[in-house]
Amino acid sequence: MLKLGSISLTLIAMVIVGCQPITTTPVPSQTQAASATKYIAPILTETPTSPPATATSTRIPPSPTLSFTRTPIPAISTPTPSPTPQITTRRQDGKIMVLVPAGEFVMGSPAGEGGDDEVPQHKVTLDGYWIDRTEVTNAEYRSFVEATGYGMPTTCDWGDPTYNDAAKTNHPVVCVSRDDAQAYCEWVGARLPTEAEWEKAARGIDRRSYPWGIGFDGTRLNYCDVNCDGEQRDTAYNDGYVQTAPVGSYLTGVSPYGALDMAGNVWEWVSDWYKFYYYTSSPESNPLGPNGGQFGVIRGGSWWGFYTNARTGFRANLEPVQRESQIGFRCVVPYTSAP
């Protein structure tokens, strides 16, 4: 393993074989603890050398776990009924947005459900904001390109772009870097969501593991099912698509606030830099993420991802310059600003 500062280039073998996607094959089980495997390729993963002073690391083979001093938060077994979504339409591009009211929610995953970078669960208070109901589409991004002269997303570091596919105008735009995504959001008077804003919009205030509730249901999202050609595919479900699906195709996968496709279809850029132990010291009010880093955060899983990637608390990291056929985005606007 080659060390470069605090970064471990653990996937150097992938480069040798042509940047093929990760092919480790987890065994699908809806009752097993969630896998932290990042089914996204190529990817460089930050490996922490030691936890910060505020965390105590306890490693028990075969799975490392962490013990923290924050007050435990009891689980809720039955999801809270979703409120009637409040919507508005953004003037610049006609995008429908849903309201996520100001208030507190619990961020992160319970110990044993996901990766060690998802713990501890902690309370976060956010100001209110509007978030796009669906991912930004090829058609919407084309309007931006034509109006501004910004570069078209026609090349990918992994996979094939869909931008010029006339049959996929209502599919999420892919092969965009984090800067590309932010440029579009700024054009429409918005910005990328923070990691905390994205997670609250996906899970609500009752700590659900998926946008629709506690347990996995493969009929509610587009992920690596029987149509997927990856070794990680789940043959128990057929979501109807080999790769991306038109945005808003899975109405039963709606989040508590009315956002669609928060699980699966494409990963989504958020504005935060990635830090493995960030949750041990993150601010309790409107966290913005670390001040810098090498990797950005992507959320939500994708058509290539294993089902646990679609959990509301799952975190994946990628260099922000990467453009891949399984990564898109959506935008947010503060509640106090007219979309």
Secondary structure, 3 states (H helix, E strand, C coil): CCEECCEECCCHHHHHCCCCCCCCCCCCCCCCCCCCCCCCCCCCEECCCCCCCCCEEEEECCEEEEECCCCCCCCCCCCCCCCCCCEEECCCCCCEEEEECCEEEEECCCCCCCCHHHCCCEEEEECCEEEECCCCEHHHHHHHHHHHCCCCCCCCCECCCCCCCHHHCCCECCCCCHHHHHHHHHHCCCECCCHHHHHHHHHCCCCCCECCECCCCCCCCCCCCCCCCCCCCCCCCCCCCCCCCCCCCCHHHCCCCCCCCCCCCCEEEEEEECCCCHHHCCCCECCCCCCCCCCEEEECCCCCCCHHHHCCCCCEEECCCCCECCEECCCEEECCCCC
